[in-house]
């Protein structure tokens, strides 16, 4: 039940749509404040921030359970939840995109200042590193090509330069995007703890 390349491309476009308000927030937040002040107050109020913050935290905790399910095979204590690893990996991907949506709801597109701004950009890095990696990996896997090179093999120099087969290419891609994703997730969790205590 691994998402297909076409599904991942759709998820990528959904992420672009979700990220667009963050880029446009300097334009629409002042208009919202000036024209709909009561709504603006509600969306910036403590109750709204707490409810949406706890909703986002629930998504993060569920993502941690999925990560523990995926990674616990090498641990001393096994973390077992029924279902296949592919099912849990797919859920992890879809919930990551949903978490991006809950973050938009929580922040109303405001990028914040100082710590919160850095925290938000680290979160974007977490989501985008995983999505780019999974899309690239799935694209290679579903491709009918057996070898990938810098130039087409039919050209003169293309026949001289060696290509790389799917297996090594996927392993090389995974070593880059997965290590980046895991590093950013680690930074994100440390910052999340600080964010919770600061708020």
ABEGO torsion letter per residue (X at the ends): XBBBAAAAAAAAAAAAAAAAAAAAAAAAAAAAAAABAAAAAAAABAAAAAAAAAAAAAAAAAAAAAAAAAAAAABABBBBBBEBAAAAAAAAAAAAAAAAAAAAAAAGGBAEBEAAAAAAAAAAAAAAAAAAAAAAAAAAAABABABBBABBAABAAAAABBBBBAAAAAAAAAAAAAAAAAAAAAAAAAAAAAAAAAX
